[in-house]
Amino acid sequence: MTASTLAPAYTRDLLDSGRISVDSAPRDGIAHRAVTGPLRILHLSALYPPYIVGGAERSVEHLAEELAAAGHIVAAACIAREPEPKSVRGGVTVYRMAHHNDFWLEDWPKATRFGRAWAKLKQQWNFAIAAEFGRVLDDFRPDIVNTHSLLDVSTLVWREAAKRGIPIVHTVCEYDLICGNAAMFKNGKPCERWHLGCKVVNAGKQITNRSVDAVVSVGTEILKTHVNHGLFTHLAPERRRVIFYSCTVPDGDAEARRRIDRSAQPMTFGYLGRINVEKGVGTLIDAFRRIGPGNWRCLVAGHAMDDSIARFKAQAEGLPIEFVGWAKPAEFLSAIDVLAVPSFWAEPSPRTIYEAYTMGVPVIGAASGGIPELIGEDNTDWLFAPGDDAELAARLEAVIARGRGDLPDERAFQHVIRESTSERVAEKYLDLYAELVAERRAAHP
C-alpha cells in the first residue's frame, strides 16, 4: 500500500497532480514538502467586492488577486442577499451563496432587539449555509481554505472543510467570534467584560474553532483578546501569526503628493472612515473645540450608518470642520497634512493608517486596539488616550506649532509599508499554506 493511498483525498490529489513533492530529508524534525506548482486556495468571507461595508472585504480581494497573479488557482466564497451564479472577478472565481439567515446583514437595524438576539443565537447552528459551503468545496476542491470575517456566517463551515481533510487558516480581523456586534463596544463605550449575551450567542464557536489548523491576525492585541476568550488555545504559538493587511491606494503617489504646494492652505487635518461614536468622531470635534478657530481646518470624509451625522455637524458648528462625504483615498490623502484616527473602540488594525502611510501622511491615533502597533507604542507624540479630547487637542496643537515643513513622510513609515505590500502579505500567507499542506501530508505518511 502506497503513502498516497493512506493520505486524505485532497493530499492524494496533490501528489497525483505533482503540485507537492516529498522532501525525504527532515528539517526541524518535519519531512517538509515543497509546493512545486499552483495551489488551489479558497477564501471565505461574509462579503466580497464589489459588495463592501468595511476594509476586510478589500483586504480579502487584495490577497486573493495577488495569489492569483502569482499563478495559484484562487476562489472566494461569500454570502449574498440573493445567490448568484459562479463568476470570475480579477482572476478569482467567486461563489455568492444564499445566507439562510432570518434577514440580510444590512437589514439588522430594522429588526427588533429580540429578533436580532434570536437570529444571532440561530446563526451559530446554521446547517444550511454549512451545506452550501460544502457544495462549494466539492466544486472547487481546494488544497487549503482561508476564512476571514464570518459575520453572519456560521462557523460550522470549518467542519465542512475538516471533514474533507482540508487544512483551515482563519484570519482574525474583527470580534465576530466573541461579540454579538463584532466590535466589543456597547452603550457608548468599549466592553470591559464578556457579556452573558455574547457568551451565549457565540458558545458554539468555542467548539468549532478547534477545527482550525492555524490562525492569522491583523494585529497582536486582537489575537491576544481571542486567545484570552478561549479561542485558538489548541494551536501551538507558531500556528498563531500576525500578518498585516495588504494595502494599496489606487492612483496614489506619495512623491507627487509631496510636491503639492500647500503654502496657501492652513494646516489641514483629515478623518476618513465611518462617522459614528465608536470611531471617535465626537472626541475629535471636542478636541478642535478646545483649540478654537485658527490657522487650521479639518476635512471629515465618510458616511454615517444612521442619522448621527446631523449631531456631529451640530457639534462642529462654528469650527473650520467640513463634512465632505465619501472620498477616494488617494484624492483625500493628497489634500490633507495629517490624518486623525481617534477610535474609541479597540479597532484591530485600521486600514486608513496603512493608506495614509503609503501616501506619506503622518497619523495621530488613539492608543487602542491595533493602532499603537502601527504607529509605534513608544511614539507618544502621535498617540493619545482613547476618548481623551484634551490630550488629543495637545497633539493637534503640537502639529500646528511645528508646521507642515517638519512633518514626517512615507520614508519614516517603512516598518509598516514594507510589511503591508500585497507581495509581502501574499508571501507570508503562502509560507503558512505550504507548511500546513506539508504537515497534513506528514501526518498521513
N, C-alpha and C positions, 0 to 999 in steps of 0.2 A: 504494500500500500504506500503510495507516494505522499509527500508532505502536503501537496496541494489538495489531495483528496480529503484530508482532515481539516483543512482550513475552512473558515466561513465562506459563503458563496461570493461575497464581494472580493475576498482575497484571492480566491481561485480565478475570478475574472481578471484581476490584476496580473497574476502570474501568467495566465494563458495569453493575455494580450501583450505581455512584455513590458508593462508600464512600471513594474518594480523588478529589481534584481536582487538576489540574495548575496550579501557580503558574508562569506564564511568566517572571516576573522573578526571575533568580537572586539568591540571598542567600548570602554566604560562599562564592561560587563554585559553588553547587549549586542547581539548579532544584528547590525544595522542593515537596512535595506535602502538603497539609493533609488529615488524616483528617476527613471530613465526616459520617461515620456510624459504626456499630459495627464493630469489628474482630472477626474470628474468631481467637481466641487459644487455642492448645493447649499445656498444660503436661504435662510428662512427669517423673515422679519414681518411684523404686523403690517407694515406698509412698504411699498416700493415705488419709486418715482415712475410716472410724474405725480403720483399722489403723495403729498408731503405735509406733515404737521410740525416737524422739527428737524434737527440736524442728523438724527440717527439714520433716517432714510437716505439722505445724501451720502452719508459715510458708507453705508452698505453698497450703494451704487458705485461709489469710487473704488471700493475694494473689489467688487465683482468685475467691473470693467477692466481694472488693472490686471487681475488674474487672467481674464480672457485675452487681453492684449499680450500677455506673456506666453500664450499658447495653450493654456489649460481650457478644459471644456466646462463652462460655468453656467449654472442656472440659479434663479432666485424665485422663491415662493413667497406669497403673501396672501392676506385675506382681502376681500373686496366687498363693497356693498352688494354687488351682483357679480357672480363668477363670470370670467371671460375666457375665451379660447386661448390656448398656449400661443405665445408670441415671442418675438425677438426684439430686444432693445439694447443698443450699444454692444452687440456681440454676445449678449446674455439671454438665455432662454428664460422667459418669465411665465410663471404659473400664478394665476389670480384665482384663489379658491373662495368658495362660499364660506361665510364666517360662522353660521349656525349658532349665533348668539341671539338673545332676546331682542337686541337692537344694535344698529351700527355704531361704531365707536364715536363718530362725530355727533350722534344724537343723544349722548349721555346727559347733557344739560336739560333736555326735555323730559327726562324720566323722573319719577318721584324718588324720594330718598329710599323708600322701601324697595322700589323697582330696581334701583341701582345695586343695592346690597344683595338682593336675591339673584340678580344677574351675575354679580361677581362670585357669589357662592357656587352657582351652577357652572360657571365658566371653567373652573379647575377640573371639572369632570365632563368636559365637552368631548365625548367619544366620537361625535360626528366629524369634528374638524381633525381629530387624530386619524380617522379613517380616510378623510380627504388627503391628508399628508402622506398616508401610506400609499395611496394610489400615485401620488407624485413620485415617491421614492421608487416604486416599481416601474414607473415610466422612464425616469431619468437614470436610475441605477447609479447613484453617486458612490465615489470612493470614500468621501467624508462629508459630513453635514456640519455647517456652521450656523447656529441660531443666534439671533440678535434680540432686538426688542420683541418680547412676546406679550405686549399689552393686548388684551382681548384674544389671545391665542392660548389654548390650554397646553400646559407642559406635558400632557400625555403624548405630544408629538415626539418627545425624546424616546419614549418607549417604543414607538413605531420604528425608529432608526435602530435602537438597541436590539430589537427582535430580529432585525435583518443583519446583525453583525457589523453595522456601520459605525465607525468612530464619530463621536459628537464633540464639537467645540462650542461652548456658549460664550458670547461676548456680552458682558455686563455694561450697559450704557445708561441705565436708569434703575429705579427702585421697584419695578413692576412685580418682582418675585417676592417682595416682603411688604409692600404697601398697597393699599387699595386704590390710591390715586397716583401711584408710581412716583411721588415726589417727597414723601415723608414731610409733608407740610400741611398743617391743619389749624383752622381758626386764626389765621394770620400770622403764624409763627412756626418755625421748624419743630418737628416732633422730638421730644426729649425721652420718650419711652415708646415701646412697641405696643400699640393699642390692641385691645382684645379683638375688635372687629377685623383688623388686618391679620391677626394671627389666624382667625377662623377662616377667612376667605382665601388664605394662602397656605393652609395646613397641608394640602396635598403636595405642594411643591417641596416640602421637607422630605418627601419620599421620592418623588420623580427626579429630583436633581441628582440622585445617585446614579442615574443612567449616563450622566455627562462624564466624558473622559478627560476634558481639560477646560479650564475657564480662562478667558481673557477679559481684562477690564480696561476701560479707557482712562482710569485713574486709580491711584493707590488707595485713597480714602474710601471710595465706594466699594472696592474689593474687600477691604477690612470690614466694612459695615455688613456686607453679605455674610462673610465668614463668622462674624460675631453673632449673627442672627441664625446660625446653624446651617447655612448653605455652603456646599462645596467643601465641607470639612473632611470628606473621604478622599480628597485629592492630595497628593504629595505637593510640597511647596513648588517644585519645578513644573508642576502642572497648573499653577496659578500665576499668570503672567500679566503684566501691564504693557499694553501696546496703544499708543496714542491714536486718535482719529487720523485718517488720511484727509488732507485738506488741500484744495486748490481754490483759487479765486479766479473764476472765468474773466478773461480780459484784464486781469490785474497785472500791474507793472510797478514794482516798488521803486525802481530807478526813475521812471517817468514821474511818479508821484513826488519824488524828492526834488525834481526840477521845477515843480509848480511854484510860482511866485505868490506867496500869501501875505506879503508885507502890508497890503492894504486891508487885510481882514483881521478882525480881533482874534484872540486865541479861541480856537473852535474845538469844543468837546463834542463827543458823539455817544449815543446809545443806540444799539442795534439788536433787536430781538422782540419777543412778545412783551406787550405792555401790560403788566399786572403787578400785584403786591409782592409775590414771592421773588420776582426778578429784581426787586429793589428800586423800581422807578420812583416811588414816593420818597425813598431815602435820598436819591439823587436830587430831586427837586428841593427837598428840605435843606440839603447841603448848599445848593445855589442860593436859596433864600437867605441863609446865614451870610453868604458873601455879598449879596446885593448886586444890583446892576453895575456894570463896569466894562472894562475892555475885554470882554469875553462873550461868547454865545454858546448855545448847546442845541444840537440837532438830534431829535428823537425819532428814530425810524422803526417802524414795525406796526403791528395791529394788536388790538385787544381782543380776547376771546369773548368778551361781553361788552357792556356799556360803560366799563370802568374808565375808558379813556377820557370821558367827559369830566370825571372827577379829577383826573390828573391834569387836564388842561386848566381847570379852575384853580387847582393848587399852584400852577405855574404862572398864573395871571400877573402881569406886570414885570416879569423877568424875560430876558432875551433867550427864551426857550421856544423852539419851533418844532411842532409835530409834523413830520414830513411824510408820514405814511410808509408804504412799502418802498424799499430802495434796493437797487443792485449793490451788492457788497463792494465791488471794485469802484463804482462811482461814489458811493457814500464814503468809503475809507479814503478816497483821494481828496475829499472835501473837508476832512477834519484833521486836527493835530494830535488829539489824544482820545482814546476810547475808554469809556467807563463801563465796568461790568459789576454792578452793585448788588448781585444776587443775595437775597436774604435766606434762601434755602440752600441746602448743600448740593449745589449744581455739580454733577460728576466731572465734566470736562468741557467747558463752553467752547463751541466751535468758533464763536466770534473772536476769541483770543487768538486761535490759530490763524484765522483770516487776517486779523489786524497785524500780527507779527509778520506774516508773509508779505503784507503790503508796507511794512516798515512803520507801523503805527504803534506807539507805546500804549500800555494799558494800565489803568488804575482799577484794582479789583478788590472785592470783599474777600477776606481771609476765611472762606467757607468752601466745603467740598473739595473739588479738584483744582480750584483757582490758584491757590498758593503753589501747587506743584508745577504749574505752567509759568507763573510769574517769578517764582523763587521765594521760598519761605523766609529767607533772610533779607529779601529785598523790601524792607519795611517802608521805603519812600513811596512804593507803589501799591501797598496793601493797607486795608483799614478793617476794623472790626465790623462784621455784618450788622447792618441796621443802625450804626453809629454815624449819624449825619454830621456831627461836629468834627469827628476825625476825618471823614470824607472831605468836608469843607477845607480842612487844613491841607490835605493832599492836593486838592484842586488849586488852592491859593498858592501853594509852593510851585506848581507847574506854571501858573500865570506869572509869578515873580521871576522864574528862571528864563522864561521866554522860549519861543519855538526854536531858536538857533541852538539851544543847548539840549534839545531833546534827543534821545537815542533813536536809531533807525534799525532796519532789519539786520544789520551786521551785529547788533547786540542780542539778537534773539535766535541765534543759530542753534542753540540747545534744543529748541522746540521745532524750528523749521526743518532741521535735518531729520528728526525722528517722525515727522508727520508728512513727508512726501509720500505720494502714492506708491512709489517704487519701494521705499524703505518699509512701509507698513505691510505691503504685499509680501516682501521678502521674509518678514518676521512671522507672518501667518503661514507661509509655505514651509518654513522650518518646522513649525509646530505640526502642521498637517503631516509632513513626511515622517516625523517622529512617531506620531500616533499610528500611522499605517504600518510602520516598521514594528512597533510594539505589538500591535494586534497580530501581525504575522508571526512574531516570535512566540506569542502565547499559544500558537497552534502549529508547532513545528511538524 
